[in-house]
Amino acid sequence: MWKNQKHLLDERIEKESNRLSAKMFYLISILMVASIIAKLYYKVPLYVYTLELISLAVSGIFCIVSEWKHGILLLTKKDEALLSIHHKILAKAFTLSFEIIITGELLFLFVAKEYIKWLGLYLVIWGVPALLITYFSIKNGWFIWGTEKKEKDGKKELKKRTAMGALFFGVFMGFPMLFRGGMFHPEGLLWIFGMAAGWGIPFYLIFTGMMKIAERRADKNIVGKEPADEE
């Protein structure tokens, strides 16, 4: 009974999570378009908003091709099963956009250093959807590892992504200390790694802590539904 409940809960979480991520795909796309409009208004060079154009193009093409393959591209009415496929595709498109922006931010530091002030827009573009997903995932008990294998793989992926995020933060905050007065200062590396550790370690601990809270909520949902199912 417990395993069946757990399986049903995992399926429900996946569907609801995909539905939320589908909405976040629209949000992140709107934020990228707004970023492009702002940069066009201030007449910055094309390469300053190439990242947004690439992200919109890649995620858009992915959506069109995926929905065409599933035969739902031009359907105006979709039943529950087709909506589930639609949400899953949009959720993957959101992940694509998110990863492109996150990765591109680091390149932006070196490609468009003279326009560094625009970098903050990317923090808004991916940060707002990420915060919303985190909030609703914890609130609804969706933030769970699931099986032991998923937990093992999930923690491994989390460590990798946290390391990447920490490195970006460290480079962003410590880069000015690395080159001062037109000269390279090796001690600036200490600033970079120090800032990276100062961001990465607390983030990892907080995130895993939130996962534990969400899993306790999910377990309560299972226990709460058992009596009704048994009747």
C-alpha positions as CSV (number, residue, x, y, z in Angstrom):
1,M,0.0,0.0,0.0
2,W,2.8,2.4,1.0
3,K,4.7,1.8,-2.3
4,N,1.5,2.3,-4.3
5,Q,0.8,5.6,-2.5
6,K,4.4,6.6,-3.1
7,H,4.2,5.8,-6.8
8,L,1.0,7.7,-7.2
9,L,2.4,10.6,-5.3
10,D,5.5,10.7,-7.5
11,E,3.3,10.7,-10.6
12,R,1.2,13.6,-9.2
13,I,4.3,15.5,-8.2
14,E,5.8,15.1,-11.7
15,K,2.6,16.3,-13.4
16,E,2.1,19.3,-11.1
17,S,5.8,20.2,-11.2
18,N,5.7,20.1,-15.0
19,R,2.6,22.3,-15.0
20,L,4.4,24.9,-12.8
21,S,7.6,24.7,-14.9
22,A,5.5,25.2,-18.1
23,K,4.2,28.5,-16.6
24,M,7.8,29.4,-15.7
25,F,8.8,28.9,-19.3
26,Y,6.4,31.6,-20.3
27,L,7.7,33.8,-17.5
28,I,11.4,33.4,-18.3
29,S,10.6,34.0,-22.0
30,I,8.8,37.2,-21.2
31,L,11.7,38.4,-19.0
32,M,14.1,37.7,-21.8
33,V,12.0,39.7,-24.3
34,A,11.8,42.5,-21.7
35,S,15.6,42.4,-21.4
36,I,16.0,42.6,-25.2
37,I,13.6,45.6,-25.4
38,A,15.5,47.4,-22.6
39,K,18.9,46.8,-24.4
40,L,17.4,47.9,-27.7
41,Y,16.1,51.1,-26.1
42,Y,19.6,51.9,-24.8
43,K,21.1,50.9,-28.2
44,V,23.7,48.5,-26.9
45,P,25.5,46.2,-29.5
46,L,23.9,43.0,-30.7
47,Y,26.3,40.7,-28.8
48,V,25.1,42.2,-25.5
49,Y,21.7,40.5,-26.0
50,T,22.8,37.5,-28.1
51,L,22.3,35.3,-25.1
52,E,18.6,36.0,-24.8
53,L,18.2,35.5,-28.6
54,I,19.9,32.2,-28.5
55,S,17.9,31.0,-25.5
56,L,14.6,32.0,-27.0
57,A,15.5,30.4,-30.4
58,V,16.7,27.1,-28.9
59,S,13.8,26.7,-26.5
60,G,11.3,27.8,-29.1
61,I,12.5,25.4,-31.8
62,F,12.6,22.6,-29.2
63,C,8.9,23.3,-28.3
64,I,7.8,23.3,-32.0
65,V,9.7,20.2,-33.0
66,S,8.7,18.2,-29.8
67,E,5.0,19.1,-30.2
68,W,5.1,18.4,-33.9
69,K,6.5,14.9,-33.1
70,H,3.7,14.2,-30.6
71,G,1.1,15.5,-33.1
72,I,-0.1,18.3,-30.8
73,L,1.5,21.4,-32.3
74,L,-1.7,22.9,-33.8
75,L,-4.3,21.4,-31.5
76,T,-6.3,24.0,-29.8
77,K,-8.1,21.5,-27.5
78,K,-6.2,19.0,-25.5
79,D,-7.4,16.3,-23.1
80,E,-5.7,15.6,-19.8
81,A,-3.2,13.2,-21.4
82,L,-2.2,15.6,-24.2
83,L,-2.0,18.5,-21.7
84,S,0.4,16.4,-19.6
85,I,2.6,15.9,-22.7
86,H,2.4,19.7,-23.5
87,H,3.4,20.7,-20.0
88,K,6.3,18.2,-20.0
89,I,7.6,19.7,-23.2
90,L,7.4,23.2,-21.9
91,A,9.0,22.2,-18.7
92,K,12.0,20.8,-20.7
93,A,12.1,24.0,-22.7
94,F,12.2,26.0,-19.5
95,T,15.2,23.9,-18.3
96,L,16.9,24.6,-21.6
97,S,16.4,28.4,-21.3
98,F,17.5,28.3,-17.7
99,E,20.7,26.4,-18.4
100,I,21.6,28.6,-21.4
101,I,21.2,31.8,-19.3
102,I,23.1,30.4,-16.3
103,T,26.0,29.2,-18.5
104,G,26.0,32.3,-20.7
105,E,26.3,34.6,-17.7
106,L,29.8,33.4,-17.1
107,L,30.8,34.0,-20.7
108,F,29.2,37.5,-20.5
109,L,31.8,38.5,-18.0
110,F,34.6,38.0,-20.5
111,V,32.8,38.9,-23.8
112,A,31.0,42.1,-22.7
113,K,33.1,43.4,-19.8
114,E,32.4,47.0,-20.7
115,Y,28.6,46.3,-20.4
116,I,28.9,44.5,-17.0
117,K,26.1,46.5,-15.5
118,W,23.6,44.6,-17.7
119,L,24.7,41.3,-16.0
120,G,22.2,41.9,-13.2
121,L,19.3,41.4,-15.6
122,Y,20.3,37.7,-16.0
123,L,20.0,37.3,-12.3
124,V,16.4,38.5,-12.5
125,I,15.7,36.4,-15.6
126,W,16.6,33.1,-14.0
127,G,16.3,34.1,-10.3
128,V,12.6,35.0,-10.3
129,P,11.4,31.7,-11.8
130,A,13.8,29.7,-9.7
131,L,12.5,31.4,-6.5
132,L,8.9,30.7,-7.5
133,I,9.6,27.1,-8.3
134,T,11.4,26.6,-5.0
135,Y,8.7,28.3,-3.0
136,F,5.8,26.2,-4.4
137,S,7.8,23.0,-4.5
138,I,8.5,23.3,-0.7
139,K,5.0,24.5,0.1
140,N,3.4,21.6,-1.8
141,G,5.9,18.9,-0.8
142,W,7.2,18.4,-4.4
143,F,10.8,18.8,-3.5
144,I,11.7,15.1,-3.0
145,W,14.4,12.8,-4.2
146,G,12.1,9.8,-4.7
147,T,14.0,6.6,-5.0
148,E,17.4,5.9,-3.5
149,K,18.9,6.0,-6.9
150,K,17.3,9.3,-7.7
151,E,18.5,10.7,-4.4
152,K,22.1,9.6,-5.2
153,D,22.0,11.0,-8.7
154,G,20.2,14.1,-7.5
155,K,22.8,14.9,-4.9
156,K,25.6,14.3,-7.4
157,E,23.9,16.7,-9.9
158,L,23.2,19.2,-7.1
159,K,26.9,19.3,-6.1
160,K,28.0,19.8,-9.7
161,R,25.5,22.6,-10.3
162,T,26.3,24.2,-7.0
163,A,30.0,24.1,-7.8
164,M,29.3,25.8,-11.2
165,G,27.1,28.5,-9.5
166,A,29.7,29.1,-6.8
167,L,32.5,29.4,-9.4
168,F,30.4,32.0,-11.3
169,F,29.7,34.0,-8.1
170,G,33.4,33.8,-7.1
171,V,34.6,35.0,-10.5
172,F,31.9,37.7,-10.6
173,M,32.7,39.1,-7.1
174,G,36.5,38.4,-7.1
175,F,37.5,39.3,-10.7
176,P,38.2,43.0,-9.9
177,M,40.7,41.8,-7.2
178,L,42.5,39.6,-9.8
179,F,43.5,42.5,-12.2
180,R,44.2,45.8,-10.6
181,G,46.1,48.7,-12.1
182,G,46.5,46.7,-15.3
183,M,48.5,44.0,-13.5
184,F,47.7,40.4,-12.5
185,H,47.5,39.8,-8.7
186,P,47.7,36.1,-7.8
187,E,46.2,36.8,-4.4
188,G,43.0,37.7,-6.2
189,L,42.5,33.9,-6.7
190,L,42.0,33.7,-2.9
191,W,39.2,36.2,-3.2
192,I,37.6,34.2,-6.0
193,F,37.7,30.8,-4.2
194,G,36.8,32.4,-0.9
195,M,33.7,34.0,-2.3
196,A,32.8,30.8,-4.2
197,A,33.0,28.8,-1.0
198,G,31.1,31.4,1.0
199,W,28.2,31.2,-1.5
200,G,28.4,27.5,-2.5
201,I,28.6,25.8,0.9
202,P,25.7,27.6,2.6
203,F,23.6,27.2,-0.6
204,Y,24.1,23.5,-0.7
205,L,23.3,23.1,3.0
206,I,20.2,25.3,2.7
207,F,19.0,23.4,-0.4
208,T,19.4,20.0,1.1
209,G,17.7,21.2,4.2
210,M,14.7,22.4,2.1
211,M,14.6,19.0,0.5
212,K,14.3,17.3,3.9
213,I,11.4,19.7,4.8
214,A,9.6,19.0,1.5
215,E,10.1,15.2,1.9
216,R,8.5,15.4,5.4
217,R,5.6,17.2,3.9
218,A,5.3,14.6,1.1
219,D,5.3,11.8,3.7
220,K,2.5,13.5,5.6
221,N,0.5,13.7,2.4
222,I,0.9,9.9,1.9
223,V,-0.1,9.2,5.5
224,G,-3.0,11.6,5.3
225,K,-4.4,9.8,2.2
226,E,-4.0,6.2,3.5
227,P,-7.2,6.1,5.6
228,A,-9.4,7.4,2.8
229,D,-7.9,4.9,0.3
230,E,-8.3,2.0,2.7
231,E,-12.0,2.8,3.0
